[in-house]
Structures are given as structure tokens and as C-alpha cells.
Amino acid sequence: PAYRYGVDGYGQYYGRKFDDVESELARDWERARGSSKLTWDKAKHATRDSWDRVSDAVERAVPGDSDRDGK
């Protein structure tokens, strides 16, 4: 669920950085985690990983620095 949450979160907060929305993601993790026993402190690493993977894929497909991360 944490990886899916990162993909979904990226779509919800498109154009913003993970660090800028982490507090919102943490707040909503309780609802999103379903039956997962992961706390946010554990889930955020997988969530960030999938967020970054989607961000990188979008950036490869869109010319320029679409996520404004300097890469």
C-alpha cells in the first residue's frame, strides 16, 4: 500500500515536491494504508521511492524540468 500511496499522492499533488506535502501524506496515511500495519515512519520510505520513480518517469516524458527538482 505504501508504494501505491506514493503513485496516487504524486498524482494528487502534481507539481509539488514530496517534502512539501509530506505532512499531508502522513496525516492521510491512516486512511490510505488499509490493512497494512506500517506506521508512517516506515511507510514514508516506500511512498517517497514510488513518488520519485513516477516523477522521474514524467520528467523523461516531458521536456524540461517538469517537477522543478533541478534534474
N, C-alpha and C positions, 0 to 999 in steps of 0.2 A: 503493500500500500504506500510506502514512503516514496518509492520510485514513481509510481503513478501520480502521487500528490505533487511531485516536482514538475511533471509534464503538465498537469492540469493548472498548477499555480503559475507556471510560465505563461500559459495562455490567458489566464485571468489578469495577470499583472504585466502583460506585454509592454515592453519598452522601459520597464523599471528593473533595477538591479536586485538580486536576491537579498543582499544586505539591507536594502532599503525597505523591503517588505517582510523581512524575517519575523518581526513581531506579530504581524497579521497572520502569517502562516502558522506560527507557534500557537496563537490563540485558537485557530480553527482546526488544528491537528486533532483535537479530541473528537470532533465530529467526523473528520475525514478518515481516521485510522481504522474505523470498523472494528474488527475483532483483533487487530494487531495489539500486541502487548508492549510495543515500543513506546517509550516516552519520547517527547520531542527532542530531548538531548541526544538520544540515539538515532531517531528518525531523520533529524535535520541533515545528517551527512549524506544519506542516500537521496534525500529530497534535493539537496544542493547539487549532487552529482548529476541527477537526471535533468535538473534545471539547466545546468551548464552544457550538457550534451545537446539539449534542444536549442539553446541559444547559439551554440557553435554551428549546428546544422542550418539554422535560419540565416546566420551570418554568411555561411558559404553560399547559400542560395540567393541572397540579396546583396547587391553590390554595396560597398562602403561599410561603415561601422554601425550597423543597424541597432546593435544593443549598447552602443556608446561605451564599450569597455576598453577602448584603445587598441584592440586587436584587429 
